[in-house]
Amino acid sequence: MQIRVEHLTKRYGDSLALQDVNLTVEDGELFFLLGPSGCGKTTLLRTIAGFETPSQGEIYLGGLPQKEIPPARRNAAMVFQGYALWPHLTVRENVSFGLEMKGISRKEREERVNRTLRELQILELAERKPNQLSGGQQQRVALARTLVIQPGVLLLDEPLANLDAKLRRDMRQEIRRICKENHLTGIYVTHDRAEALSMADRLAVLRKGTLEQVGTPREVYRRPRTPFVAEFIGETNLREATLREFRKDGALLDTPLGPLFSQCLPPDATVGMKLTLSLRPEAFRLLPPQDPPQENSFAVTLKRAEYLGEICQYEVLDATGSTLRFDQLNPGDDGLAPGQPLRLVLSPQDVVSMKP
Ligand code: ATP
């Protein structure tokens, strides 16, 4: 079921939680909302669910305006961070509760509850109470309770926040599988960028109540449109630059690291324009010392190395004395010594330039 948000503004007194948000989440799509604390993620979810009233704008579910429709009658269900399971009811009773409220017959209730418990692999826990379950199992019950209602739209507010790191990783693909198999349209709020990048069809980065960028995980990570998005979605080095001249398939930029050729430019870039570069730590390659300097290479001095097995994280000083971070995957037998001069090189596609 398509979700459409049009010109949505939400005010709490003088403070603006959402400012003219426009967003369409397509039928069957799993969409993620990312952003720093207080940027409006939960408010957007709660407004779609009907728990908050828009100050301006309209929400459409399946093309129908929701203004007059109370939360209980919206074709949307929300899964909360704290699960909110009934402590005195068994797993089965917790999952069945919503169907009883909807007046579904006993026979159909039993069938649907059993099917959902089986799908979430918690059928064998059906007669337990929530306090006899692990965090991950409680999370599954919370999800089962929502899925059993077969909502058109699933709204997830940090559903994995209370789980340990391993369980979070295991649950990621499982939630995605369940959403896809049931053809659910979902909006998922998280602070965890790995969760968003690995699970989302598309995602939005919110900042102070506005959508700063919407795109696929790859688009947003590889082609951030603003320095804020570049830093929020991953590690990066930001540098100022000026566009010197256009060349075939890109432009030459003057930067503190020396001239760099970029194939990722803002659409309206012009000669002389001030830009901000985002250079991801994993985008640099180390040039062997005997190799001649090549395009997009520059000299640095090693400041600090942190060996982590599969990766080595370096801090180096560039020609201006600023610190630059770069990562080397699969570092070899010999470490590099602090103070050592090095040459790094970047592919033109990894020289990402944006308006400041
Ligand atoms: P977090 O990641 O910390 O959960 P969030 O991105 O979900 O944050 P919201 O909870 O949507 O942010 O809050 C957005 C803004 O609206 C914040 O400045 C918050 O203080 C404010 N806000 C939220 N709910 C209310 C309320 N009921 N009354 C007044 N202000 C509120």
Boltz pocket constraint, residues with backbone or C-beta under 6 A from the ligand:
constraints:
  - pocket:
      binder: B
      contacts: [[A, 12], [A, 15], [A, 16], [A, 17], [A, 35], [A, 36], [A, 37], [A, 38], [A, 39], [A, 40], [A, 41], [A, 42], [A, 43], [A, 44]]
      max_distance: 6.0
